């Protein structure tokens, strides 16, 4: 039997990828520094584990958010770059022990990806083609609009959906059929 798992302060948001549940964990490390890490639980092995993060993410002064895109775990790092907040997108593929790699930064000229006063974050989710769904303040400051960010060009396009910030939500799903009387039998 392995060593006992230490106590942790997991956040409510979680991501489920390939039979593993991931949670963000925040707190103070042994040296008294603010620290981020990710805790995982493998449903098949019934085992908790800790996912290693690059040093930049472990002690980031920004905000981290977990996401799932095309069966891969993503980590969104909201951080201040000069006058505005941007969102670094990191990815991890193929299992618990792989490392995160930064793939791009969501940066829209003149617009912040995070509002530290209100606590809202701009990234709603991701399309299968890699485009990023954003909720942004409209140019007249009268509300919010859903826009699509294209990482390859850095351009954004409005999709014609407007409303209040807290009125937007994006969730992904996978159609499955779980056979109740047979263990380990999920039909996709």
C-alpha positions as YAML, in Angstrom:
chain: A
units: angstrom
residues:
- id: 1
  name: UNK
  ca: [0.00, 0.00, 0.00]
- id: 2
  name: UNK
  ca: [1.34, 3.47, -0.95]
- id: 3
  name: UNK
  ca: [1.82, 6.38, 1.37]
- id: 4
  name: UNK
  ca: [-1.37, 8.10, 2.54]
- id: 5
  name: UNK
  ca: [-2.59, 11.00, 0.44]
- id: 6
  name: UNK
  ca: [-2.25, 14.39, 2.10]
- id: 7
  name: UNK
  ca: [-5.19, 16.62, 2.90]
- id: 8
  name: UNK
  ca: [-6.01, 19.19, 0.21]
- id: 9
  name: UNK
  ca: [-8.32, 22.11, -0.59]
- id: 10
  name: UNK
  ca: [-9.95, 21.16, -3.90]
- id: 11
  name: UNK
  ca: [-12.13, 23.62, -5.81]
- id: 12
  name: UNK
  ca: [-15.68, 22.75, -6.86]
- id: 13
  name: UNK
  ca: [-14.97, 22.83, -10.58]
- id: 14
  name: UNK
  ca: [-13.76, 19.55, -12.01]
- id: 15
  name: UNK
  ca: [-13.12, 17.90, -15.36]
- id: 16
  name: UNK
  ca: [-13.67, 14.27, -16.37]
- id: 17
  name: UNK
  ca: [-11.29, 12.92, -19.05]
- id: 18
  name: UNK
  ca: [-10.88, 9.27, -20.01]
- id: 19
  name: UNK
  ca: [-12.06, 7.77, -16.72]
- id: 20
  name: UNK
  ca: [-10.19, 10.26, -14.53]
- id: 21
  name: UNK
  ca: [-11.65, 13.16, -12.53]
- id: 22
  name: UNK
  ca: [-9.41, 16.23, -12.10]
- id: 23
  name: UNK
  ca: [-9.75, 19.02, -9.52]
- id: 24
  name: UNK
  ca: [-7.75, 22.18, -8.88]
- id: 25
  name: UNK
  ca: [-6.09, 22.38, -5.49]
- id: 26
  name: UNK
  ca: [-4.89, 25.68, -4.01]
- id: 27
  name: UNK
  ca: [-3.17, 26.60, -0.80]
- id: 28
  name: UNK
  ca: [0.14, 27.39, 0.79]
- id: 29
  name: UNK
  ca: [3.16, 25.17, 0.20]
- id: 30
  name: UNK
  ca: [5.82, 24.22, 2.79]
- id: 31
  name: UNK
  ca: [7.75, 27.44, 2.04]
- id: 32
  name: UNK
  ca: [4.72, 29.66, 2.63]
- id: 33
  name: UNK
  ca: [4.15, 30.42, -1.08]
- id: 34
  name: UNK
  ca: [0.71, 30.40, -2.75]
- id: 35
  name: UNK
  ca: [0.58, 27.16, -4.68]
- id: 36
  name: UNK
  ca: [-1.60, 25.51, -7.34]
- id: 37
  name: UNK
  ca: [-1.71, 21.87, -8.28]
- id: 38
  name: UNK
  ca: [-4.14, 19.33, -9.71]
- id: 39
  name: UNK
  ca: [-5.51, 16.29, -7.92]
- id: 40
  name: UNK
  ca: [-6.83, 13.36, -9.96]
- id: 41
  name: UNK
  ca: [-8.91, 10.30, -9.16]
- id: 42
  name: UNK
  ca: [-8.74, 7.34, -11.51]
- id: 43
  name: UNK
  ca: [-12.12, 5.59, -11.39]
- id: 44
  name: UNK
  ca: [-10.76, 2.27, -12.72]
- id: 45
  name: UNK
  ca: [-7.83, 2.00, -10.34]
- id: 46
  name: UNK
  ca: [-9.72, 3.80, -7.53]
- id: 47
  name: UNK
  ca: [-6.60, 5.82, -6.80]
- id: 48
  name: UNK
  ca: [-5.86, 9.49, -6.12]
- id: 49
  name: UNK
  ca: [-2.81, 11.11, -7.66]
- id: 50
  name: UNK
  ca: [-1.23, 14.53, -8.04]
- id: 51
  name: UNK
  ca: [-0.58, 15.98, -11.49]
- id: 52
  name: UNK
  ca: [2.70, 17.85, -11.75]
- id: 53
  name: UNK
  ca: [2.58, 21.39, -13.11]
- id: 54
  name: UNK
  ca: [5.35, 23.54, -14.58]
- id: 55
  name: UNK
  ca: [6.86, 25.92, -11.98]
- id: 56
  name: UNK
  ca: [5.22, 28.88, -13.72]
- id: 57
  name: UNK
  ca: [1.77, 27.41, -13.04]
- id: 58
  name: UNK
  ca: [2.53, 26.04, -9.57]
- id: 59
  name: UNK
  ca: [3.28, 29.51, -8.20]
- id: 60
  name: UNK
  ca: [1.21, 31.59, -10.64]
- id: 61
  name: UNK
  ca: [-0.19, 34.81, -9.18]
- id: 62
  name: UNK
  ca: [-3.03, 34.53, -11.68]
- id: 63
  name: UNK
  ca: [-6.11, 32.33, -11.70]
- id: 64
  name: UNK
  ca: [-6.22, 28.78, -13.03]
- id: 65
  name: UNK
  ca: [-9.27, 27.03, -14.50]
- id: 66
  name: UNK
  ca: [-9.60, 23.43, -15.70]
- id: 67
  name: UNK
  ca: [-11.18, 22.64, -19.07]
- id: 68
  name: UNK
  ca: [-11.72, 19.66, -21.36]
- id: 69
  name: UNK
  ca: [-11.22, 19.88, -25.12]
- id: 70
  name: UNK
  ca: [-11.43, 16.89, -27.46]
- id: 71
  name: UNK
  ca: [-10.73, 14.41, -24.65]
- id: 72
  name: UNK
  ca: [-7.67, 16.37, -23.49]
- id: 73
  name: UNK
  ca: [-7.20, 18.19, -20.20]
- id: 74
  name: UNK
  ca: [-6.58, 21.92, -20.59]
- id: 75
  name: UNK
  ca: [-5.56, 24.47, -18.01]
- id: 76
  name: UNK
  ca: [-6.45, 28.13, -18.47]
- id: 77
  name: UNK
  ca: [-4.07, 30.58, -16.80]
- id: 78
  name: UNK
  ca: [-5.50, 34.07, -16.41]
- id: 79
  name: UNK
  ca: [-2.66, 36.52, -15.72]
- id: 80
  name: UNK
  ca: [-1.94, 40.22, -15.98]
- id: 81
  name: UNK
  ca: [0.12, 41.35, -18.96]
- id: 82
  name: UNK
  ca: [0.65, 45.07, -18.63]
- id: 83
  name: UNK
  ca: [-2.71, 46.84, -18.62]
- id: 84
  name: UNK
  ca: [-4.91, 43.86, -19.46]
- id: 85
  name: UNK
  ca: [-5.52, 40.28, -18.38]
- id: 86
  name: UNK
  ca: [-4.80, 37.53, -20.92]
- id: 87
  name: UNK
  ca: [-5.48, 33.80, -20.86]
- id: 88
  name: UNK
  ca: [-2.71, 31.27, -21.46]
- id: 89
  name: UNK
  ca: [-4.00, 27.91, -22.70]
- id: 90
  name: UNK
  ca: [-2.02, 24.86, -21.58]
- id: 91
  name: UNK
  ca: [-2.70, 21.28, -22.66]
- id: 92
  name: UNK
  ca: [-1.92, 17.83, -21.32]
- id: 93
  name: UNK
  ca: [-2.58, 14.71, -23.33]
- id: 94
  name: UNK
  ca: [-2.52, 10.98, -22.65]
- id: 95
  name: UNK
  ca: [-2.73, 10.25, -18.96]
- id: 96
  name: UNK
  ca: [-1.82, 11.57, -15.55]
- id: 97
  name: UNK
  ca: [1.97, 11.63, -15.84]
- id: 98
  name: UNK
  ca: [2.37, 13.80, -18.96]
- id: 99
  name: UNK
  ca: [3.42, 17.43, -18.58]
- id: 100
  name: UNK
  ca: [1.46, 20.54, -19.49]
- id: 101
  name: UNK
  ca: [2.60, 22.54, -22.50]
- id: 102
  name: UNK
  ca: [1.49, 26.08, -23.31]
- id: 103
  name: UNK
  ca: [-0.07, 26.11, -26.77]
- id: 104
  name: UNK
  ca: [-1.21, 29.75, -27.14]
- id: 105
  name: UNK
  ca: [-2.38, 32.89, -25.36]
- id: 106
  name: UNK
  ca: [-5.88, 34.34, -25.82]
- id: 107
  name: UNK
  ca: [-5.26, 38.06, -26.17]
- id: 108
  name: UNK
  ca: [-7.76, 40.50, -27.68]
- id: 109
  name: UNK
  ca: [-6.50, 44.02, -28.38]
- id: 110
  name: UNK
  ca: [-7.90, 46.46, -25.82]
- id: 111
  name: UNK
  ca: [-10.03, 43.88, -24.00]
- id: 112
  name: UNK
  ca: [-9.28, 42.08, -20.75]
- id: 113
  name: UNK
  ca: [-9.84, 38.33, -20.37]
- id: 114
  name: UNK
  ca: [-10.51, 38.67, -16.63]
- id: 115
  name: UNK
  ca: [-12.25, 41.24, -14.44]
- id: 116
  name: UNK
  ca: [-10.63, 41.12, -11.00]
- id: 117
  name: UNK
  ca: [-13.31, 43.38, -9.46]
- id: 118
  name: UNK
  ca: [-16.29, 41.30, -10.60]
- id: 119
  name: UNK
  ca: [-14.40, 37.99, -10.70]
- id: 120
  name: UNK
  ca: [-15.51, 36.94, -14.18]
- id: 121
  name: UNK
  ca: [-13.43, 35.08, -16.69]
- id: 122
  name: UNK
  ca: [-13.88, 35.43, -20.45]
- id: 123
  name: UNK
  ca: [-13.34, 31.90, -21.79]
- id: 124
  name: UNK
  ca: [-16.65, 30.01, -21.94]
- id: 125
  name: UNK
  ca: [-15.39, 26.93, -23.71]
- id: 126
  name: UNK
  ca: [-13.83, 25.46, -26.83]
- id: 127
  name: UNK
  ca: [-15.16, 24.23, -30.15]
- id: 128
  name: UNK
  ca: [-13.97, 20.90, -31.56]
- id: 129
  name: UNK
  ca: [-11.91, 22.81, -34.15]
- id: 130
  name: UNK
  ca: [-9.94, 24.58, -31.38]
- id: 131
  name: UNK
  ca: [-11.70, 27.94, -31.59]
- id: 132
  name: UNK
  ca: [-12.36, 29.59, -28.23]
- id: 133
  name: UNK
  ca: [-15.81, 30.80, -27.15]
- id: 134
  name: UNK
  ca: [-15.50, 34.06, -25.22]
- id: 135
  name: UNK
  ca: [-17.95, 36.22, -23.33]
- id: 136
  name: UNK
  ca: [-16.83, 39.84, -23.70]
- id: 137
  name: UNK
  ca: [-18.18, 43.21, -22.62]
- id: 138
  name: UNK
  ca: [-19.74, 44.81, -25.65]
- id: 139
  name: UNK
  ca: [-18.21, 48.03, -26.94]
- id: 140
  name: UNK
  ca: [-21.06, 50.14, -25.50]
- id: 141
  name: UNK
  ca: [-20.67, 48.67, -21.96]
- id: 142
  name: UNK
  ca: [-24.37, 47.79, -21.98]
- id: 143
  name: UNK
  ca: [-23.97, 44.06, -21.64]
- id: 144
  name: UNK
  ca: [-22.00, 41.11, -22.87]
- id: 145
  name: UNK
  ca: [-21.68, 39.22, -26.13]
- id: 146
  name: UNK
  ca: [-20.47, 35.76, -27.12]
- id: 147
  name: UNK
  ca: [-17.56, 35.93, -29.55]
- id: 148
  name: UNK
  ca: [-15.34, 33.33, -31.21]
- id: 149
  name: UNK
  ca: [-11.55, 33.67, -30.94]
- id: 150
  name: UNK
  ca: [-9.39, 32.04, -33.61]
- id: 151
  name: UNK
  ca: [-6.01, 31.09, -32.08]
- id: 152
  name: UNK
  ca: [-4.31, 30.85, -35.48]
- id: 153
  name: UNK
  ca: [-5.00, 34.49, -36.36]
- id: 154
  name: UNK
  ca: [-5.92, 36.14, -33.05]
- id: 155
  name: UNK
  ca: [-9.13, 37.51, -34.60]
- id: 156
  name: UNK
  ca: [-12.52, 37.49, -32.91]
- id: 157
  name: UNK
  ca: [-15.95, 37.30, -34.52]
- id: 158
  name: UNK
  ca: [-19.30, 38.06, -32.91]
- id: 159
  name: UNK
  ca: [-21.93, 35.32, -33.10]
- id: 160
  name: UNK
  ca: [-24.95, 37.51, -32.34]
- id: 161
  name: UNK
  ca: [-25.65, 36.23, -28.82]
- id: 162
  name: UNK
  ca: [-25.96, 39.03, -26.25]
- id: 163
  name: UNK
  ca: [-27.03, 39.19, -22.62]
- id: 164
  name: UNK
  ca: [-25.91, 39.37, -19.01]
- id: 165
  name: UNK
  ca: [-22.57, 37.84, -18.05]
- id: 166
  name: UNK
  ca: [-24.05, 35.34, -15.60]
- id: 167
  name: UNK
  ca: [-26.53, 34.22, -18.26]
- id: 168
  name: UNK
  ca: [-23.91, 32.40, -20.36]
- id: 169
  name: UNK
  ca: [-22.81, 28.81, -19.84]
- id: 170
  name: UNK
  ca: [-21.20, 26.19, -22.10]
- id: 171
  name: UNK
  ca: [-21.07, 22.48, -21.28]
- id: 172
  name: UNK
  ca: [-19.89, 19.54, -23.32]
- id: 173
  name: UNK
  ca: [-21.43, 16.11, -23.27]
- id: 174
  name: UNK
  ca: [-20.81, 12.67, -24.68]
- id: 175
  name: UNK
  ca: [-23.71, 10.43, -25.59]
- id: 176
  name: UNK
  ca: [-23.30, 7.11, -23.80]
- id: 177
  name: UNK
  ca: [-25.34, 4.14, -22.79]
- id: 178
  name: UNK
  ca: [-24.43, 2.59, -19.45]
- id: 179
  name: UNK
  ca: [-25.62, -0.97, -18.97]
- id: 180
  name: UNK
  ca: [-26.69, -1.15, -15.33]
- id: 181
  name: UNK
  ca: [-26.37, -4.88, -14.80]
- id: 182
  name: UNK
  ca: [-22.93, -5.24, -16.39]
- id: 183
  name: UNK
  ca: [-19.82, -3.70, -14.87]
- id: 184
  name: UNK
  ca: [-17.31, -1.97, -17.14]
- id: 185
  name: UNK
  ca: [-19.75, -1.80, -20.05]
- id: 186
  name: UNK
  ca: [-20.22, 1.65, -21.51]
- id: 187
  name: UNK
  ca: [-21.38, 1.89, -25.11]
- id: 188
  name: UNK
  ca: [-20.38, 5.07, -27.00]
...
